[in-house]
Amino acid sequence: MAKVAFIGLGVMGFPMAGHLKTKGGHDVTVYNRTPAKAAAWAEKFSGHAAPTPAEAAAGADFVFVCVGNDEDLRSVTLGESGALHGMKPGSVLIDNTTASAEVARELYAAAKEKGVDFIDAPVSGGQAGAENGILTVMCGGDEAVFERARPVIDAYARMVGLMGPAGSGQLTKMVNQICIAGLVQGLAEALHFGKRAGLDIEKVVEVISKGAAGSWQMENRHKTMNAGKYDFGFAVDWMRKDLGIVLTEARRNGAKLPVTAVVDQFYGDVQAMGGNRWDTSSLLARLEK
């Protein structure tokens, strides 16, 4: 059993921290900007809540962070009462936020200055994956540190991999989001075309999902998309945040991402329709408006 801190109890962090307590058997202390949520977590999982990130991290062997974006991440780690100010030498900071590779490298360097290790470890699998403890975790950092952290991360994951040095986890998550963006747009267009053609969408998907066109998105989202329901999974606002990170990195490294750039704008259209909190499959709503 390790002493663990978890900072950020959103739709992902709340259940992830829970798995560290129940499945991992660790001693977990949490922090959240809204104290009531931290108190609710502590009551539900018989854990502890702290008033600041630094106090949550004090004495911890592993400190997990799962917040919104680069600036949130800097605030809870490097800020006046940030986690790095409370962490002991030899402990490990593990960041599950989907953020930039730049901030991952920045935190890696800041942690090293304090004698602390750092792993960037963004996740894929959405809210359902977090609740069921079956996330995919893409890590960047030093191999020896990764091997120490992996058994702890396993509590909320079904796949954990080291992708390279600091920042590599975030770069891999960018690849993941590029794949999803193009795939969801293709599925939305396919369902839209099938409807206009007068086909029975359920029969169509039953057949094509067993062939080369099949995908997780098709299996898990075609029914709700066909019904015009978009309250499942990853929100459009968060996808646009992620694609903004992707496109910024592409400008830096020279990658050409024409489809990703167009789909990002399509998600902007969904936001203009009031779909900020709809899930990413709502690209179909844009075609059917």
C-alpha angles and dihedrals in degrees: 000000000000132000105247137184125199121196119194122035105198125136088296103034098048096062094034090057088047092056090051088057102039105029099027095040092221130151100250131194118184138200129194131171087237102060092200091064092051089049091050091051092049091051094047096047101029090242135127134267126208130200096228137026090244092055092046090052096046109120094356122143092206128023118195124198127193113169138138111272147335095292093047088050094051090048096054095041108031101022126107092278095023125147096254090063090061102038121108123229112274095026122123129237111206117191117203093174118116098238141139124297086233094063090045091058090044092054092044089057094043091050093049090054088059095044091254127128125229137206123183104214115170115180139221128200103077129231093319091053091050093048092048095042094238103118125146110234122201112197137197125189144067116338096229091051091047091053090053092048100041098079089054094046088050089076091079102023142077094189127032123173138173107227100182140286125344111313094028093102091055092046090052090051087054089055088050093053092047089056093048096047095055093040096052092048090051091049092048091052092046094052091044091051092046092053093048089049091056096244126150100250094203092054091045094051092044088061105035095042088068092057138055093300093062120116143156089258092053094048096045105032111030094087095051092042091051089051092049092242118140107171097108128100134331116023124236092236090059093045090053089050090052094045089050088058090048094050093046090053090046091055088052098048098034098243115156112227107169096155093046091050092051094047090050088058090047088056086052087058089052090052089052087055089057094260099128092126097035114110122259094263087072089094083097090062089060091056093047100044 
